[in-house]
């Protein structure tokens, strides 16, 4: 874990990443967290050689095995009589981080430790990236077959339009496939949200240009990854049959 240092220490000439150590810069969950923090205008900790923090901000330390990332607020050293102020600042900023990541759909666990006065304080967060949206899952699955899907939206609903030939967005009256997750309790179809957050399954329709027919429904309780793979395989088979 990097140690806080006084700002008098100079940066080296070699560029170093902000918000993490060089060895963590390419870790996916670290990159995703830094994007969110940067977008929100949150400062990122800066480090000099020997991994010493020289500028206050967010620091991210990944757990590669679990896919989690630990987020901590690092600040410069302060005199002993300023310790209480620093501890209070750390709690305040860490709570702001927690709110930011929760709103973005991340899973947030709060980690507490006892300070020099034996008081329990919030010190860091353990973050887990949000699951992919249904669109991201299906787009990736169809990409394995070389199939392009296009997002379409209306009145709060979203779905994928998939041409039966070629890769262009289907024109009006052109036969095509439509895929979305149907949430029966809300009577809502979507692809722009994670399936894990709703009790919905994939529904695939064939649009003949003037009429639509449901050709596939997955169990709402099915694993999102396997349900997506099954629906994508069906779509690929239909496209192959149409082309053949």
C-alpha positions as CSV (number, residue, x, y, z in Angstrom):
1,X,0.0,0.0,0.0
2,X,1.5,3.4,-1.0
3,X,2.4,5.8,1.9
4,X,1.4,9.4,2.0
5,X,4.2,11.9,1.6
6,X,4.7,15.6,1.8
7,X,4.1,17.5,-1.5
8,X,7.7,18.8,-1.5
9,X,8.9,15.6,-3.2
10,X,9.2,16.0,-6.9
11,X,7.7,13.9,-9.7
12,X,10.2,12.0,-11.8
13,X,10.5,12.8,-15.5
14,X,9.0,9.4,-16.4
15,X,5.2,9.6,-16.8
16,X,3.3,7.7,-14.1
17,X,-0.4,7.0,-14.0
18,X,-2.8,8.9,-11.7
19,X,-5.0,7.1,-9.3
20,X,-3.0,3.8,-9.2
21,X,0.5,2.3,-9.4
22,X,2.0,1.6,-12.8
23,X,1.5,-2.2,-12.4
24,X,-2.3,-1.6,-12.0
25,X,-2.9,0.8,-14.9
26,X,-4.1,-1.8,-17.4
27,X,-6.4,-3.7,-15.0
28,X,-10.0,-3.4,-16.3
29,X,-11.7,-2.6,-13.0
30,X,-9.1,0.0,-12.3
31,X,-9.5,1.6,-15.7
32,X,-13.3,1.6,-15.3
33,X,-13.2,3.2,-11.8
34,X,-10.7,5.9,-13.0
35,X,-13.0,6.8,-15.9
36,X,-15.9,7.2,-13.5
37,X,-13.9,9.3,-11.0
38,X,-12.5,11.5,-13.8
39,X,-15.9,12.0,-15.3
40,X,-17.1,13.2,-12.0
41,X,-14.2,15.6,-11.5
42,X,-12.7,13.7,-8.6
43,X,-8.9,14.2,-8.1
44,X,-6.7,11.2,-8.5
45,X,-3.7,10.5,-6.2
46,X,-0.3,11.2,-7.9
47,X,2.8,9.2,-7.1
48,X,6.5,9.7,-7.4
49,X,9.3,7.1,-7.4
50,X,9.1,4.5,-4.7
51,X,5.3,4.7,-4.9
52,X,5.0,7.7,-2.6
53,X,1.8,9.8,-2.8
54,X,2.6,13.4,-3.6
55,X,-0.9,14.7,-4.3
56,X,-4.1,13.9,-2.5
57,X,-6.8,12.0,-4.3
58,X,-8.3,8.6,-5.0
59,X,-6.1,5.5,-5.1
60,X,-7.2,2.2,-6.6
61,X,-5.7,-1.2,-5.8
62,X,-7.1,-4.1,-7.7
63,X,-7.8,-7.7,-6.6
64,X,-7.2,-9.5,-9.9
65,X,-8.6,-12.8,-8.7
66,X,-12.0,-11.5,-7.6
67,X,-12.3,-8.6,-10.1
68,X,-12.8,-6.2,-7.2
69,X,-10.9,-3.0,-6.7
70,X,-10.2,-1.2,-3.4
71,X,-10.7,2.6,-3.3
72,X,-9.0,4.7,-0.7
73,X,-8.5,8.4,-0.3
74,X,-4.8,9.3,0.1
75,X,-3.6,12.6,1.4
76,X,-0.2,14.3,2.2
77,X,1.4,13.8,5.6
78,X,0.1,16.2,8.3
79,X,1.3,17.1,11.8
80,X,0.1,14.9,14.6
81,X,-2.3,17.6,15.8
82,X,-4.0,17.5,12.4
83,X,-4.7,13.8,12.5
84,X,-8.3,14.2,13.6
85,X,-9.0,16.6,10.8
86,X,-7.4,14.2,8.2
87,X,-9.4,11.3,9.5
88,X,-12.7,13.3,9.2
89,X,-11.7,14.4,5.7
90,X,-11.0,10.8,4.7
91,X,-14.4,9.6,5.9
92,X,-16.2,12.5,4.2
93,X,-14.5,11.9,0.8
94,X,-14.8,8.2,1.0
95,X,-18.6,8.5,1.6
96,X,-18.7,10.7,-1.5
97,X,-16.9,8.0,-3.5
98,X,-19.4,5.4,-2.2
99,X,-22.4,7.5,-3.4
100,X,-20.8,8.0,-6.8
101,X,-20.2,4.4,-7.4
102,X,-23.6,3.2,-6.1
103,X,-25.4,5.6,-8.4
104,X,-23.3,4.2,-11.3
105,X,-24.5,0.6,-10.4
106,X,-21.3,-0.7,-8.8
107,X,-21.5,-2.9,-5.7
108,X,-20.0,-1.1,-2.8
109,X,-18.7,-2.6,0.4
110,X,-17.5,-0.3,3.2
111,X,-14.4,-1.3,5.1
112,X,-13.8,0.1,8.6
113,X,-10.8,0.2,10.9
114,X,-10.0,1.5,14.4
115,X,-8.0,4.7,14.4
116,X,-5.4,6.0,17.0
117,X,-8.2,6.8,19.4
118,X,-9.7,3.3,19.0
119,X,-12.7,4.8,17.2
120,X,-14.0,2.8,14.3
121,X,-13.9,4.8,11.0
122,X,-14.6,4.2,7.4
123,X,-11.3,3.9,5.6
124,X,-11.8,2.4,2.2
125,X,-14.3,0.9,-0.2
126,X,-14.3,-2.5,-1.9
127,X,-15.9,-2.1,-5.3
128,X,-17.3,-4.5,-7.9
129,X,-18.0,-3.4,-11.4
130,X,-21.6,-3.4,-12.5
131,X,-22.7,-6.3,-14.7
132,X,-22.9,-5.7,-18.4
133,X,-26.1,-4.4,-19.9
134,X,-28.2,-6.8,-21.9
135,X,-27.1,-5.0,-25.1
136,X,-23.4,-5.5,-24.2
137,X,-24.0,-9.2,-23.6
138,X,-26.0,-9.8,-26.8
139,X,-23.7,-7.6,-29.0
140,X,-20.7,-9.6,-27.8
141,X,-22.5,-12.9,-28.3
142,X,-23.6,-12.0,-31.9
143,X,-20.1,-10.7,-32.7
144,X,-18.9,-14.2,-32.3
145,X,-21.0,-15.0,-35.4
146,X,-20.1,-11.8,-37.3
147,X,-23.5,-10.4,-36.8
148,X,-24.2,-6.7,-36.2
149,X,-27.1,-5.6,-34.0
150,X,-28.5,-2.0,-33.9
151,X,-30.1,-0.3,-30.9
152,X,-33.5,1.2,-31.2
153,X,-35.6,3.0,-28.6
154,X,-39.0,4.4,-28.0
155,X,-41.0,5.6,-25.0
156,X,-38.5,4.3,-22.4
157,X,-38.1,0.9,-24.1
158,X,-35.1,-0.3,-25.9
159,X,-34.4,-3.3,-28.2
160,X,-32.0,-4.6,-30.8
161,X,-32.8,-4.7,-34.5
162,X,-30.9,-7.4,-36.4
163,X,-30.9,-7.6,-40.2
164,X,-31.4,-11.1,-41.6
165,X,-28.9,-10.2,-44.3
166,X,-26.0,-7.8,-44.3
167,X,-25.2,-5.5,-41.4
168,X,-27.2,-2.3,-42.1
169,X,-30.0,-1.0,-39.9
170,X,-33.2,-2.7,-41.3
171,X,-35.3,-0.3,-43.4
172,X,-39.0,0.1,-43.0
173,X,-40.8,-3.0,-44.3
174,X,-37.6,-5.0,-44.4
175,X,-37.7,-8.4,-42.7
176,X,-35.5,-8.5,-39.6
177,X,-35.1,-9.9,-36.1
178,X,-35.8,-8.0,-32.9
179,X,-34.3,-9.0,-29.6
180,X,-34.9,-7.6,-26.1
181,X,-35.4,-8.5,-22.5
182,X,-39.0,-8.6,-21.4
183,X,-39.8,-7.7,-17.8
184,X,-43.3,-9.1,-17.3
185,X,-43.9,-7.4,-13.9
186,X,-43.2,-4.0,-15.3
187,X,-44.5,-4.7,-18.8
188,X,-41.2,-3.2,-20.1
189,X,-38.7,-4.3,-22.7
190,X,-35.0,-3.2,-22.5
191,X,-31.5,-3.9,-23.6
192,X,-29.8,-0.9,-21.9
193,X,-29.9,-2.3,-18.4
194,X,-28.2,-5.3,-16.8
195,X,-30.4,-8.4,-16.8
196,X,-29.3,-9.2,-13.2
197,X,-31.3,-6.2,-11.9
198,X,-34.6,-7.4,-13.3
199,X,-36.7,-10.5,-13.5
200,X,-36.7,-10.7,-17.3
201,X,-35.6,-13.1,-20.1
202,X,-34.7,-12.7,-23.7
203,X,-37.5,-12.6,-26.3
204,X,-36.7,-12.8,-30.0
205,X,-39.2,-11.8,-32.7
206,X,-39.2,-12.1,-36.4
207,X,-40.5,-9.0,-38.1
208,X,-41.7,-9.9,-41.6
209,X,-42.2,-6.2,-42.5
210,X,-45.8,-6.1,-41.7
211,X,-46.3,-8.5,-38.8
212,X,-44.1,-9.8,-35.9
213,X,-44.0,-13.3,-34.6
214,X,-42.4,-14.4,-31.3
215,X,-39.9,-17.2,-32.1
216,X,-38.0,-17.5,-28.8
217,X,-38.5,-16.8,-25.1
218,X,-35.9,-17.6,-22.4
219,X,-36.7,-18.4,-18.8
220,X,-36.5,-15.2,-16.7
221,X,-34.7,-17.3,-14.0
222,X,-32.0,-18.5,-16.4
223,X,-28.4,-17.4,-16.0
224,X,-28.0,-14.3,-18.1
225,X,-24.8,-15.5,-19.9
226,X,-26.3,-18.9,-20.9
227,X,-29.7,-17.3,-21.9
228,X,-27.9,-14.8,-24.1
229,X,-25.7,-17.4,-25.7
230,X,-28.8,-19.6,-26.5
231,X,-30.7,-16.6,-28.1
232,X,-27.6,-15.5,-30.1
233,X,-27.2,-19.1,-31.4
234,X,-30.8,-19.1,-32.6
235,X,-30.4,-15.7,-34.3
236,X,-27.3,-16.9,-36.1
237,X,-29.1,-20.1,-37.3
238,X,-32.0,-18.0,-38.7
239,X,-29.6,-15.7,-40.5
240,X,-27.8,-18.7,-41.9
241,X,-31.0,-20.3,-43.1
242,X,-32.2,-17.0,-44.6
243,X,-29.0,-16.6,-46.5
244,X,-28.9,-20.2,-47.6
